[in-house]
């Protein structure tokens, strides 16, 4: 059972984020103030996601997680790009300063966050710490082709072994790539192991 504590204001963006993550986390409590965040850390979440909003409250949220639960990974999630004001020559953002996304990423890392995810980077939430792996359903033939890939066989060799046309193997390969979200054979095999399809 994975749990993710989300620190972000009650906005449609937060609702979309929680809906997106619900397939891989069993628990997704949301808090929008620092006392709630500190209290939520007592439940020992597997990961904390901090929404980098227009102000600087998110920076204090990262500090609080590092102070109260230093072993818990913190990821800062940026919002969709907006026309932000630059920091200029200031070394530290003042309260309620709007910080550009590149600056937010730099500050997140300086404050001890494990990483900074830009808007849209959460396409595969199962890669987050503590996430429940998502298992993809492959057909029997798609599994046969994937197993052939794990052995380093070419499409022609897989076709010969399965007594299929090479074009049929290519079709199964394309389908399993799409289902797994893989970019190539090595990626498909890696995702197959991560999802428990391969052992």
N, C-alpha and C positions, 0 to 999 in steps of 0.2 A: 504494500500500500504506500503510494507516494503522496507527499503533501507539499504544496507550494503556497507560501504566504505572499499575497499580492498587496503591495503598498501603492495605492493610487487613488485619486479622487473618484467619486461616483459619477462617471461619465460614460457615454456610449462606447468610447474607445476601451475603457476598462471592461465593459460588458462583453465586447467583441473578443478581447484578450482572454477572458475567463472562459468563454464559449470555445475558443480555439484550443485552450489547454485542457478542457474537461475530458478529452479522450485519453489523456495520458496521466492525469493525476486524480487520485481518489478524493482528495480534500483540497479545496481552493478557497480558504478564507480570505476575505478582503478587508483591509483597514485603510483609513484615510487620514489618521492622525498619529503622531509619534507615541503617545501613551498606548494606543491600541496596538501599534507595531511591537513595542517592548513586551506587552502582555502576550501577544501572539507568538513571540519567540520562545515563551515558556512551553509551548506545545511541541517544540523541537521540529520545525518543518525541515524537509529535505533541501529546499532551496527557497530563497526569497527573491521575488521580482519586484524591483522598484521602478515605478513609472517616472521618467524624467520629464516633469511638467514644466510649465513656463517659469515657475519660481525657483527657489533654492531649497525648498523643504525636502526634496529628494536627496540632496547632499547630506543633510542631517540624518535622514533615514539610513543611508549607507553607513554613516558614522555609528549610529546606534546599534545596527546589526553587528558591526565589527567589534563594538565594545561589549555587547551582551551575549553574543553567540559567535565568537570568532571562527569556529569550525564550520559554520553554515555558509555555503556559497551564496553570494549575492550577485545578481545580474541586473543591470540597469537597462531598461527598455525605452528607447527613444520614441518620440511620436513622429507622425508624418511631418515632413519639412514645412516650416512656416517662415515668413520673413522675420528672423530674430535680429535683435540689436547685437552688435559686437561688444565684447568686454573692453576693448580699447587697451589702455596701458595699465588697467588695474590688475594686480597680481592675484587677488582673491575676489570672487563675486560678492557683492553686497546683498543683504536680504532682499528678496523679491526682484533681483536682477534677472532678466531674460538672457539665457546663455545659449549660443548657437550649438547645434548638434555636435559638431566636431569638438567644440570646447567641452561639451557635456561628456563626451567619450573620454577625453583626457582627464577631466576631473573625476569621473567614475573610477578610473584605474588608479589615480593618485590616492583616492579615499579608501582603496582596498577592495573594490568590486572585482569579481572573477572575470567579468566581461561586460561589454556594452553591445546591445543588439539594436540595430537601426530598425526603423519601421519596415516590416516585411521580412525580417530575418528569422522569424519564428515559424517558418514554413514547416519545419520538422520538429515539433515540440518534444518528441520522444527522445531527442538528443540531450535534453536538459537533465541535470543531476536529479536523481530521485524519481524520474518519470517512469511510469509503467510502460514497458515496451509494447508497441503496437504490432500485432502479428497480421501479416498480409496473407490472404487466402490465395494460394496458387493451385492451378489444376494439376492433375497427375503428370501430364506431359510437360508442363512448365517446370515442375519439380525435377523431372528427369533431365531436362535441358540444363537447369541450374546445377544439378549434381555433376553433369558433364563438365560444366565450366569450372567447378571446384577441382576437377582432376586435370585442368589445363587443356582439355580437348578443344579442337577447332570445331566450327559448325559442321564441317564435312565429316569429321570423326564422330561427333555426336549423332549425326544423321545415320552413319553406317552402323553404329552400335544400337540405335533404336529402330533401325530399318524404316527410316523415313526419308523423304526428299529433303535436300539441304534447305530449300526455300521454306519448307514447313518448319524446320528447326529455327530459321531466322524469324518466322512469324511468332513462334512461341517465345523466342528471346525478346522480341520487341514488346510483347504483351507483359512478360515478367519484369522487364525494365520499367515499363509504365506503372505497373502495380506496386513495385518496390520503390519507385521514385529514383531509380539508379541511372547514372549517366553512362556507364560502361560495364564491361564484364566484371572487372575487379570490384567496382562499387556494388554491383548486384550480389556478388559472393559475400562481401563484407556485411551488407545489409541482411542477407540471409542468415548469417551467423548471429548478428545482433538481435534479430527477431526470433531466434530459436528455431528457424526452419531447417537449419543445418547444424550438425553437431560434430 
